[in-house]
Amino acid sequence: MHLIVDITISPEEYLKWYQGAARSVVARSRDGRRVSFPAECLRPYVSHGGIQGSFAIYFDDNNKLLGVEKLR
């Protein structure tokens, strides 16, 4: 199972996650569901401009996170 989310996070806001002040990202999927996942999953996608793009969030049947993939 997967959900598609569109995420825009400023560099300053991601710094909070990086420094440990916040651990989870909460986003709304394109189909309207709320999804929460560890901020560290987005670390490979951080640039000087923060994080911006569409992502597929993959879960198993027990809603355990399997991975995050940036969509092109």
C-alpha positions in Angstrom: 0.0 0.0 0.0 1.2 3.5 -0.6 0.0 7.1 -0.3 1.1 10.1 -2.3 1.9 13.3 -0.4 3.1 16.7 -1.6 5.6 18.2 0.8 7.2 21.6 1.1 9.4 22.1 4.2 11.6 25.2 4.6 15.3 24.7 5.5 14.5 26.3 8.9 11.7 24.0 9.6 13.7 20.9 8.6 16.5 22.0 10.9 14.0 21.4 13.9 13.7 17.8 12.8 17.5 17.5 12.2 18.2 18.8 15.7 15.7 16.4 17.3 13.1 19.0 18.3 10.6 17.2 16.2 10.7 13.6 15.1 7.7 13.1 12.8 6.4 14.6 9.7 2.6 14.8 9.4 1.2 15.3 6.0 -2.1 15.0 4.1 -2.2 12.5 1.3 -3.7 13.4 -2.1 -6.7 11.3 -1.2 -7.3 13.2 2.0 -5.8 10.8 4.6 -3.5 12.0 7.3 -0.1 10.3 7.4 2.7 10.5 10.0 6.2 9.2 9.4 9.7 9.7 10.8 11.4 12.9 9.6 14.7 11.0 9.1 13.1 9.3 6.1 13.3 12.6 4.2 17.0 13.1 4.9 18.2 11.9 1.5 15.9 14.6 -0.1 17.1 17.7 1.8 18.7 20.4 -0.3 19.7 24.0 0.5 16.1 25.0 -0.2 14.7 22.5 2.3 12.4 19.7 1.0 10.0 20.1 -1.8 8.2 17.5 -4.0 5.8 14.6 -4.3 6.6 11.5 -2.3 5.2 8.0 -2.2 5.0 6.7 1.3 4.9 2.8 1.4 3.3 0.8 4.2 2.6 -2.9 4.8 -0.8 -4.3 5.7 -0.2 -3.5 9.4 0.6 0.2 8.5 4.3 -0.3 9.2 6.4 2.1 7.2 8.4 0.3 4.4 9.9 3.3 2.8 9.7 6.8 1.2 10.4 7.5 -2.5 10.5 10.9 -4.2 8.5 10.9 -7.4 9.7 12.6 -10.5 
